Amino acid sequence: MCLINIHPLMDFDASELLRSPGDVLLNDHLRPRIMSIAWLARRTGISVSSLRQITRGERRINAEFAFRLSCVMDPTPAYWLVLQARYDLARVGAEHDARRRGK
């Protein structure tokens, strides 16, 4: 069994452009390989509408979707979940900062 060591103070490079996991899926994985959302839906069993919502940033990539994507594409389920977690944390942090500045 392969375990991942995660340091408690792990953080991300703030200078790196924040992109949604759906944007990464569409622009880094589907378009370069000339794959359509419909093709990915057939291969993964994820509905076309769910995949479209993910690529538009309207839906999160959950563990089930991450696993299904990894069965068809190179990245691991952990890759997709870390992308989603990073995106979620950045959005919540920005909202928190905005609320704090508004007070």
Protein Blocks (a to p, Z undefined) as FASTA:
>chain_A
ZZddddfkbccdfkbccddfklmmmmmmmmmnopafklmmmmnopafklmmmmmnopacc
dfklmmmmmmmmmbdfklmmmmmmmmmmmmmmmmmmmmmmmZZ
